[in-house]
Amino acid sequence: MGRVSALRENPALTKNIQKILIANRGEIARRIVRTCRKMGIATVAVFSDADSEMPFVAEADQAVRLGPAPSTESYLRIDKIIEAATHTGADAIHPGYGFLAENADFAEACSTAGVTFIGPTPDAIRSMGSKRQAKALVEKAGVPVIPGYDGANQDPEVLAREAVKIGFPVLLKASAGGGGKGMKLVREEAGLRDAIASAAREGQSSFGDGTLLVEKYIDDPRHVEIQILGDSHGNLIHLNERECSIQRRHQKIIEEAPSPALDASLRNRMGEAAVRCGNAIGYQNAGTVEFILAPDRSFYFLEVNTRLQVEHPVTESLTGMDLVEEQIRVAQGEALRTSQEAVRFEGAALEVRLYAEDPAGGFLPQSGVVADWHLPEAEGLRVDGGVETGSEVGIHYDPMLAKIITSGESRGLALQRMRRALRSLSVQGLATNRDFLLKVLDHPAFEAGDIDTHFIERHMADGLLDAIPSSLEDHAAIVAALAEQQMRDGLRAHVPHVPSGWRNNYHTPQWGEYAAGERDVRVEYRHHGENRFTVSVGEDEHEIRIVSWNEPDLVFEDGPLRLHARVKIDRTRVFVHTPDANVALNRKPRFPDKSLAVPAGGCVAPMPGKIVELRVGEGDAVQTGQVLLIMEAMKMEHTVTAPHDGVVAQVTVSAGEQVDADALLAVVQQA
């Protein structure tokens, strides 16, 4: 499968890298730092103003501020990154994955500056950087490709005609894109032109190139990719597959290896095709060849990612290899240390991507401060995290918080470990997809390996709006009230022998009131001494004894049942984690201010972002669901629509304006 069975090496080409600048951020930078420490290599982090307090900055040996938060003024500034490498004496740069990782000009700039670029050659990056050129190149190498249009004429009418000619459904893809950006699925001609315009805008915004491809869309496909690894001595191997079919908005959220769909024969054929792709461009370093696998087991080339992938840990789990270490060794001029025949592929592994996003709100990205981040260590568990308690998730970058990876001797064991890990995870302060991931993992079709890229739409659409059961919210409110009582009790300086809440009129209980979503929960309790309480919520009454309170951990007995909870209190908010749920509560003030409210028909920003386009003006008649304006946030476009039929009474923003979450954008007066 590789070009040689016996590895070739020219010792004269090898060198030792001493210090690596990591041209990336978050969990990516932290993961690279980990391997560098293992290898005894010094590290340099670069960071924007928005990231100055993030964990990856503190963990590197040195750090250099690049500039303002927008990536175009910081992480995408080649000149600033090269200057940082020169200033700190870094002799190599690792681009991570994302930002400049697949930028051939950046690779060339490193070479010009005398700094080793830890990645493929600029020619290899360029050959695969354009999906149009890549498709033609691999087709010539005998790799099957999907029918479509990749012409130079990008006139929207030409693209529309080609889409109709190919036949619906079609997929519009930014030629320079990746990660689901600039990608639109169109199933009928109505809406085609709007989709073309939107995909081109996203491609231009995210990659500086609005060129689009039009491809035939294969229904019920699986997304399977092959990890390849090559060196400068002519050795090129593959490390088998990863299944990446569980996606939302064309972006992966769960990956695993091996794929439940592949047997040994299909695995070999796909691996050989991936190696042909690598050989066609003389590939060096780590890369990924992505394929679409049809229900009839035919497969088609999708793209080559000329970098390390977010999901590489599942491959590391099965092969026992550290792919970042292999990247560094290849960049030093070393030959691969493993032949194709010696590649290990044992056990099973899963990875989930934990995002700050709201599945119930269409997976809208979220921003805010992580009030609590806690995941206990466990057998077969690995966490590549970008945040800690107190980290701020801003609006300028991808909202991924961490990758959680579990492994075991079988898929069933890896899956069970993942379920336990997610249920053990306390991540508080902003909405995440944690519970949604658990729903996917618990679904019988996923457990059976019966998955494709439409899994979420097919199986989960009705479950996106599931609310936390009121019984769990009530339980969380009880935990919150008891934790707050324990905090107050610990602060008492006077008459410490008198139980907290003592009063002349014992018949009046202590109480706390919390908002849980749209519900208000009132907790009443009486303290009987010795940490024993009678607690009631509505008609439900509980006899509770607090066993221990070591902030933030509360252990208590509810009748005969001993329970554990984790409680974080942040001003007026209380966050409660139990094995059953993460619940965010707002402490209700005793004298609420009701002076401010969104007017009837008011449309507010779902998150911080930039107004890209206004579709209406004051006085315009609109219908329910009509697009009023388009926002851009976290590299994705979001539409704000009319809540009902009526007339636009007010527009409070203009194109190009940056707005905060919940800012009033427009008011539609009902007809």
C-alpha positions in Angstrom: 0.0 0.0 0.0 2.9 2.3 0.7 5.5 2.8 -2.0 8.0 0.7 -0.1 7.9 -2.0 2.5 11.4 -1.4 3.8 11.7 2.2 5.0 14.2 4.5 3.3 16.2 7.1 5.1 19.0 9.6 4.4 20.6 10.4 7.8 22.2 13.5 6.3 18.8 15.2 6.0 17.9 15.0 9.7 18.1 17.8 12.2 16.9 18.5 15.7 14.2 21.1 16.3 14.7 23.0 19.5 11.8 25.4 19.8 8.4 25.3 18.2 6.0 28.3 17.8 2.4 27.1 17.7 0.4 29.2 15.2 -2.9 28.3 16.7 -5.0 28.5 19.8 -7.2 26.7 22.3 -7.2 22.9 22.6 -5.1 22.6 19.5 -2.2 24.6 21.0 -2.5 22.7 24.3 -2.3 19.4 22.6 0.8 20.3 20.7 2.5 21.7 23.8 1.9 18.3 25.5 3.9 16.4 22.8 6.6 19.0 22.7 7.2 18.7 26.4 7.4 14.9 26.0 10.1 15.4 23.4 12.0 18.1 25.3 11.2 20.8 22.8 10.5 24.4 24.0 7.2 26.0 22.9 6.0 29.5 22.0 2.3 30.4 22.0 0.8 33.3 20.0 -2.4 34.9 21.1 -4.9 37.6 20.4 -6.2 40.2 22.8 -9.3 38.1 23.4 -7.2 35.0 24.3 -4.7 36.6 26.7 -6.1 34.7 29.8 -6.7 31.4 28.0 -5.0 28.2 29.4 -2.9 27.6 26.2 -1.1 30.9 26.7 0.0 30.0 30.2 1.1 26.5 29.4 3.6 27.4 26.7 7.2 28.3 27.7 6.8 31.7 26.0 4.0 33.7 24.5 3.7 36.6 22.0 0.7 38.9 21.7 -0.4 39.2 18.0 -3.0 41.9 18.2 -6.8 42.5 18.2 -9.4 39.6 18.5 -10.4 39.3 14.8 -8.4 36.5 13.3 -7.6 38.6 10.3 -5.7 40.9 12.6 -4.1 38.2 14.7 -4.0 34.4 13.9 -4.1 35.0 10.1 -1.3 37.6 10.1 1.6 35.7 8.5 4.0 38.7 9.0 3.3 38.9 12.8 3.7 35.1 13.3 7.0 35.0 11.4 8.2 38.0 13.4 7.2 36.3 16.6 9.2 33.2 15.6 12.2 35.3 14.8 12.0 37.3 18.0 11.7 34.2 20.2 14.3 32.1 18.3 11.8 29.4 17.3 13.3 27.2 14.6 10.0 25.6 13.6 6.3 26.5 13.4 3.4 24.1 13.9 0.3 25.5 12.3 -2.1 23.2 14.2 -5.3 22.6 12.3 -7.3 25.5 11.1 -6.3 29.2 10.5 -3.0 29.0 8.4 -2.5 25.2 8.5 -3.4 24.8 4.8 -2.0 28.1 3.6 0.8 27.5 1.1 2.0 31.2 1.3 2.5 30.7 5.0 4.5 27.5 4.5 6.7 29.4 1.9 7.1 32.4 4.3 8.4 30.0 7.0 11.0 28.6 4.5 12.0 32.1 3.4 12.5 33.0 7.1 14.6 29.9 7.7 12.0 28.4 10.0 10.8 24.8 9.5 7.1 24.4 8.7 5.7 21.3 10.3 3.4 20.2 7.6 3.4 19.3 3.9 5.2 21.2 1.1 3.7 24.4 -0.3 3.2 22.6 -3.6 1.2 19.8 -1.9 -0.9 22.3 -0.1 -1.7 24.2 -3.3 -2.5 21.1 -5.2 -5.2 20.1 -2.7 -6.2 23.6 -1.5 -8.6 24.0 -4.4 -11.2 21.3 -4.4 -11.6 21.8 -8.1 -7.9 21.1 -8.9 -7.7 18.3 -6.3 -10.6 16.5 -7.9 -9.0 16.6 -11.3 -5.7 15.4 -9.9 -6.9 12.4 -8.0 -9.3 11.4 -10.8 -6.2 11.2 -13.0 -4.6 8.9 -10.3 -7.5 6.5 -10.6 -9.5 7.6 -7.5 -13.3 7.7 -8.0 -14.8 11.2 -7.8 -18.4 12.6 -7.5 -20.0 14.0 -10.6 -20.2 17.8 -10.6 -19.3 21.2 -11.9 -15.9 22.8 -11.1 -15.5 25.3 -13.9 -13.8 28.7 -13.7 -17.0 30.6 -14.6 -18.5 31.6 -11.3 -21.4 33.6 -12.6 -24.3 32.8 -10.3 -26.6 32.0 -13.3 -24.0 29.6 -14.7 -23.7 27.9 -11.3 -27.5 27.7 -11.1 -27.8 26.2 -14.6 -25.1 23.6 -13.8 -26.9 22.6 -10.6 -30.1 22.0 -12.6 -28.2 20.1 -15.2 -26.6 17.8 -12.5 -29.9 17.2 -10.9 -31.1 17.8 -7.4 -30.1 17.3 -4.7 -26.8 19.2 -5.1 -24.2 20.4 -2.7 -22.6 23.9 -3.1 -19.1 23.9 -1.6 -16.6 26.7 -1.2 -13.6 25.5 -3.2 -11.1 26.8 -0.6 -13.3 25.7 2.3 -13.6 23.1 5.1 -15.3 22.5 8.4 -18.8 23.0 6.8 -18.1 26.7 6.1 -19.5 27.8 2.7 -21.4 24.6 2.2 -25.1 24.5 1.3 -27.3 21.5 0.5 -30.0 22.4 -2.1 -32.8 19.9 -2.8 -34.9 22.0 -5.2 -34.5 25.0 -7.5 -36.5 27.3 -5.3 -33.9 28.9 -3.0 -31.0 27.9 -5.2 -29.8 31.4 -6.0 -30.0 32.5 -2.4 -28.0 29.5 -1.4 -25.3 30.3 -4.1 -25.0 33.8 -2.8 -24.8 32.7 0.9 -22.2 30.0 0.2 -20.1 32.4 -1.8 -20.3 35.0 1.0 -19.3 32.5 3.6 -16.4 31.2 1.5 -15.1 34.8 1.0 -15.5 35.6 4.7 -13.9 32.5 6.0 -11.2 31.8 3.4 -10.9 34.9 1.3 -12.2 33.0 -1.7 -15.8 32.8 -2.8 -15.3 30.2 -5.6 -17.8 27.5 -5.5 -18.1 23.8 -6.6 -21.4 22.2 -7.5 -21.6 18.4 -6.8 -24.2 15.7 -7.0 -25.4 15.0 -3.5 -25.5 11.3 -2.5 -28.4 10.5 -0.2 -27.7 8.5 2.9 -23.9 8.6 2.6 -21.3 7.9 5.3 -18.3 10.1 5.8 -15.2 8.0 6.1 -11.7 9.4 6.1 -8.2 7.8 5.9 -5.2 9.1 7.8 -2.1 9.2 5.7 1.5 9.8 6.8 4.5 10.4 4.5 8.1 11.5 4.8 10.8 13.2 2.7 12.4 9.8 1.9 9.6 8.4 -0.3 7.7 6.5 2.4 4.0 6.9 2.5 1.5 4.8 4.5 -2.1 5.0 5.7 -3.3 4.4 9.2 -6.7 3.2 8.4 -10.1 4.9 8.7 -12.2 7.1 10.9 -16.0 7.2 10.7 -17.2 10.8 10.8 -20.8 10.6 9.7 -22.5 12.2 12.8 -22.6 15.8 11.7 -24.6 19.0 12.1 -24.4 21.8 9.6 -22.0 19.6 7.6 -19.5 19.7 10.6 -18.5 16.6 12.4 -19.5 16.2 16.1 -18.8 12.5 16.7 -16.0 10.4 15.2 -14.9 6.8 15.7 -12.5 4.1 14.6 -12.9 1.6 13.2 -15.9 2.4 11.1 -18.8 0.0 11.7 -19.3 -0.1 7.9 -15.9 -1.3 6.8 -14.7 -4.9 6.5 -11.1 -5.8 5.8 -11.6 -5.8 2.0 -13.2 -2.3 1.9 -10.7 -1.0 4.4 -7.8 -2.1 2.1 -9.4 -0.6 -1.0 -10.0 2.7 0.6 -6.6 2.8 2.2 -5.0 2.1 -1.2 -7.0 4.9 -2.8 -5.9 7.3 -0.1 -2.2 6.3 -0.7 -2.7 6.9 -4.4 -3.9 10.4 -3.6 -0.9 11.0 -1.5 1.5 9.6 -4.1 -0.1 11.9 -6.8 1.2 15.0 -4.9 4.3 13.5 -3.2 2.7 14.0 0.2 4.9 14.5 3.3 3.8 14.8 6.9 0.3 14.0 8.3 -2.8 14.4 6.1 -6.3 13.1 5.7 -8.1 11.8 2.6 -11.9 12.1 3.0 -14.4 9.9 1.1 -18.1 9.6 0.8 -19.2 6.0 1.2 -22.5 5.2 -0.5 -25.1 2.7 0.7 -24.0 0.3 -2.1 -20.4 0.4 -0.6 -19.0 2.4 -3.5 -16.9 5.4 -2.4 -15.9 8.7 -3.8 -13.1 11.2 -3.2 -14.2 14.2 -1.2 -11.1 16.2 -0.4 -7.6 16.0 1.1 -7.0 17.9 4.3 -3.3 18.8 4.2 -3.0 19.0 8.0 -3.7 17.1 11.1 -7.4 16.7 11.8 -9.4 17.5 14.9 -10.3 13.9 15.2 -6.8 12.4 15.1 -6.9 11.1 18.7 -9.1 8.2 17.7 -6.4 7.0 15.3 -3.8 7.5 18.0 -5.8 5.3 20.3 -5.9 2.4 17.9 -2.4 2.7 16.5 -0.5 3.7 19.7 1.1 6.5 17.7 1.5 10.2 18.7 0.8 11.8 15.4 2.1 15.2 16.5 5.4 13.5 17.4 5.4 11.8 14.0 4.8 15.2 12.3 7.8 16.7 14.2 10.0 13.8 13.3 9.1 14.0 9.6 9.8 17.8 9.7 13.2 17.1 11.2 14.0 15.0 8.1 13.5 11.6 9.8 12.1 8.6 7.9 8.8 7.0 9.1 9.4 4.6 11.9 6.6 2.3 10.8 6.0 0.4 7.6 2.5 -0.3 6.2 2.6 -3.9 7.3 3.5 -3.0 10.9 0.6 -0.5 11.4 -1.4 -1.5 14.5 -5.1 -1.0 14.5 -6.5 -2.6 17.7 -9.6 -1.9 19.8 -12.1 0.9 19.3 -12.2 4.7 20.1 -14.8 7.4 20.1 -14.4 11.2 20.1 -17.1 13.8 20.7 -16.7 17.5 20.1 -18.1 19.5 22.9 -19.4 22.9 21.7 -20.8 26.0 23.3 -24.0 25.9 21.3 -27.7 25.5 21.8 -29.1 22.4 20.0 -32.7 23.5 20.9 -32.0 26.8 19.2 -30.8 25.4 15.9 -27.2 24.8 17.2 -26.6 28.5 17.5 -23.1 29.2 18.9 -23.0 30.6 22.5 -20.6 32.9 24.2 -19.9 33.7 27.8 -17.8 32.6 30.8 -17.4 29.0 31.7 -18.6 29.0 35.3 -17.5 25.4 36.0 -15.4 22.9 34.1 -14.9 19.5 35.8 -14.4 16.0 34.5 -13.0 13.3 36.7 -10.2 11.1 35.4 -11.2 7.6 34.3 -9.9 4.5 32.6 -9.8 4.9 28.8 -10.6 8.6 29.0 -8.6 11.4 27.3 -9.6 15.1 27.2 -8.1 17.6 24.8 -9.7 20.7 26.3 -9.3 24.4 25.4 -11.1 25.9 28.5 -11.1 25.7 32.3 -13.3 27.2 34.9 -13.3 31.0 34.4 -12.4 30.8 30.6 -14.3 33.2 28.4 -15.8 31.9 25.1 -15.9 34.8 22.8 -17.6 35.5 19.4 -14.5 35.6 17.3 -13.6 31.9 17.0 -15.0 28.4 16.7 -17.1 27.6 19.8 -15.6 24.2 20.5 -14.7 23.8 24.1 -13.0 20.4 24.1 -12.6 17.0 22.5 -13.5 14.1 24.7 -12.0 10.7 23.7 -12.7 7.3 25.1 -11.2 3.9 24.0 -11.5 0.3 24.9 -11.1 -3.3 23.6 -14.5 -3.0 21.8 -16.9 -0.4 20.4 -19.3 -1.2 23.2 -16.8 -0.5 25.9 -15.6 2.7 24.3 -19.3 3.8 24.0 -20.1 3.0 27.6 -17.1 4.9 28.8 -18.1 7.9 26.7 -21.6 7.9 28.2 -20.2 7.9 31.7 -17.7 10.6 30.9 -20.3 13.0 29.5 -22.6 12.3 32.4 -19.7 13.0 34.8 -18.9 16.3 33.1 -19.9 19.5 34.8 -19.8 22.3 32.2 -21.7 25.3 33.3 -22.3 29.0 32.5 -23.4 28.7 28.9 -25.4 26.3 26.8 -23.5 23.3 25.3 -24.3 20.2 23.2 -23.4 17.8 26.1 -27.0 16.5 26.6 -27.5 16.3 22.8 -24.4 14.2 22.4 -25.7 11.8 25.0 -29.0 11.5 23.1 -27.1 10.5 20.0 -24.9 8.0 21.9 -28.0 6.5 23.6 -30.0 6.1 20.3 -30.4 2.4 19.3 -29.4 3.2 15.7 -26.1 4.7 16.8 -25.5 1.8 19.1 -26.0 -0.6 16.2 -23.6 1.4 14.0 -26.5 2.2 11.6 -25.4 5.8 10.8 -25.0 8.2 8.0 -24.6 12.0 7.5 -28.4 12.4 7.9 -28.5 10.8 11.3 -29.4 13.9 13.2 -32.1 15.0 10.8 -33.6 11.5 10.6 -33.5 10.5 14.3 -33.0 13.5 16.4 -35.0 16.4 15.0 -37.9 15.7 17.3 -35.6 15.5 20.3 -33.8 18.8 19.9 -36.4 20.7 21.9 -36.6 18.3 24.8 -36.6 20.3 28.0 -35.0 19.2 31.3 -37.8 17.4 33.2 -39.4 19.6 35.8 -38.6 17.0 38.5 -34.8 17.4 37.8 -35.2 21.2 37.9 -37.0 20.9 41.3 -34.3 18.6 42.5 -31.6 21.1 41.4 -33.4 23.9 43.2 -33.4 21.9 46.4 -29.7 21.3 46.0 -29.1 25.0 45.3 -31.0 26.1 48.4 -29.2 23.6 50.6 -25.8 24.6 49.2 -26.5 28.3 49.8 -27.7 27.6 53.3 -24.4 25.8 54.0 -22.4 28.7 52.6 -24.3 31.2 54.9 -23.9 28.8 57.8 -20.1 28.7 57.3 -19.9 32.5 57.3 -21.7 33.0 60.6 -19.4 34.7 63.1 -21.8 35.3 65.9 -23.8 32.7 68.0 -22.4 29.8 66.0 -24.3 27.3 68.2 -27.6 28.6 66.9 -28.8 26.9 63.7 -29.1 29.2 60.7 -32.5 30.5 59.9 -33.5 30.8 63.6 -36.5 33.0 64.1 -39.1 33.8 66.8 -41.9 32.5 64.5 -40.7 29.0 63.8 -43.8 28.3 61.7 -42.5 30.5 58.9 -39.9 28.5 56.9 -36.8 29.8 55.2 -37.2 29.9 51.4 -35.4 30.5 48.1 -36.9 31.0 44.7 -35.3 30.2 41.4 -36.0 30.5 37.8 -35.5 27.3 35.8 -36.0 28.2 32.2 -39.6 29.5 32.0 -40.6 28.0 35.4 -40.2 29.5 38.9 -39.4 27.0 41.6 -39.9 28.0 45.3 -38.0 25.9 47.8 -39.1 26.1 51.5 -37.1 24.5 54.3 -36.8 24.2 58.0 -33.5 23.5 59.7 -33.9 21.1 62.7 -30.2 21.2 63.7 -27.4 18.7 63.1 -27.7 19.4 59.3 -31.2 17.9 59.2 -33.9 19.7 57.1 -37.5 19.3 56.0 -37.6 20.6 52.5 -40.7 21.1 50.3 -41.3 22.1 46.7 -45.0 22.5 46.1 -46.7 19.4 47.5 -43.5 17.3 47.6 -41.7 17.1 50.9 -38.3 15.7 51.6 -36.4 14.8 54.8 -32.8 15.6 54.1 -29.6 15.3 56.0 -26.4 17.0 54.7 -23.5 14.7 55.0 -20.8 17.1 53.9 -20.3 20.4 52.1 -16.8 21.0 50.6 -17.5 23.7 48.1 -18.5 23.0 45.4 -19.3 19.4 46.4 -22.4 18.6 48.3 -23.2 15.1 49.7 -26.6 14.6 51.2 -29.2 12.0 52.1 -32.8 12.3 50.7 -34.5 9.7 52.9 -32.4 6.5 52.6 -30.7 7.6 49.3 -27.3 9.2 49.5 -26.6 11.6 46.6 -23.7 13.7 45.3 -24.0 17.1 43.6 -21.6 19.8 42.4 -22.8 23.4 43.0 -21.3 26.6 41.6 -22.7 29.9 42.6 -22.0 32.9 40.4 -23.7 36.1 41.6 -27.4 35.6 40.9 -26.9 32.3 39.1 -26.6 28.9 40.6 -25.3 25.9 38.6 -26.0 22.4 39.7 -24.5 19.2 38.3 -25.7 15.7 39.1 -25.3 12.5 37.2 -28.7 13.2 35.7 -28.3 16.7 34.4 -26.5 20.1 34.4 -29.1 22.7 35.5 -28.6 26.4 35.4 -30.8 28.4 37.8 -31.3 32.1 38.3 -31.9 33.2 41.9 -35.1 35.3 41.9 -34.8 38.7 43.6 -37.3 39.4 46.3 -38.1 42.8 44.7 -37.8 42.3 40.9 -37.5 45.2 38.5 -40.1 44.9 35.8 -39.4 48.2 34.1 -37.7 46.9 31.0 -39.1 44.4 28.5 -38.8 43.5 24.8 -41.7 45.2 23.0 -44.4 43.1 21.4 -43.1 41.9 18.0 -39.6 42.7 19.0 -36.8 40.6 17.3 -33.6 40.3 19.3 -30.1 39.1 18.4 -29.8 35.4 19.4 -26.1 35.9 20.1 -23.4 38.6 19.6 -22.5 39.1 16.0 -22.3 41.4 13.0 -25.2 42.6 10.8 -24.3 41.4 7.3 -27.4 42.4 5.4 -30.8 44.1 6.0 -33.6 42.7 3.9 -36.4 45.1 5.0 -36.9 48.7 6.0 -39.4 50.5 8.3 -42.9 50.4 6.8 -42.4 47.2 4.8 -45.1 44.6 5.0 -43.8 41.2 6.0 -45.0 37.6 6.5 -44.4 35.1 9.2 -40.9 33.6 8.8 -39.7 36.2 6.2 -36.0 37.0 6.6 -35.6 40.5 8.1 -31.8 40.5 8.3 -28.7 38.3 8.2 -26.1 38.1 11.0 -22.7 36.6 11.0 -21.2 35.1 14.2 -18.5 32.6 14.8 -17.9 32.3 11.0 -21.5 31.3 10.3 -24.5 33.2 8.9 -27.8 33.3 10.9 -31.1 34.7 9.8 -33.5 36.7 11.9 -37.1 36.3 10.7 -40.5 37.9 11.3 -42.4 36.4 14.3 -45.8 37.1 12.6 -47.5 38.9 9.7 -47.4 42.6 10.0 -45.5 45.8 9.2 -41.9 46.6 10.2 -42.4 49.4 12.7 -38.7 49.8 13.7 -35.3 48.8 12.6 -32.6 49.6 15.2 -29.5 48.4 13.4 -27.6 49.0 10.2 -25.5 46.7 7.9 -21.9 46.3 9.3 -22.9 47.0 12.9 -21.7 44.8 15.7 -24.5 43.9 18.2 -24.6 42.2 21.6 -26.8 39.2 22.4 -30.4 40.1 23.1 -30.0 43.5 21.5 -33.2 44.7 19.9 -32.9 44.5 16.1 -36.4 45.2 14.7 -40.0 45.5 15.7 -42.8 43.9 13.6 -46.2 45.4 14.4 -48.8 42.7 14.1 -51.3 43.2 11.2 
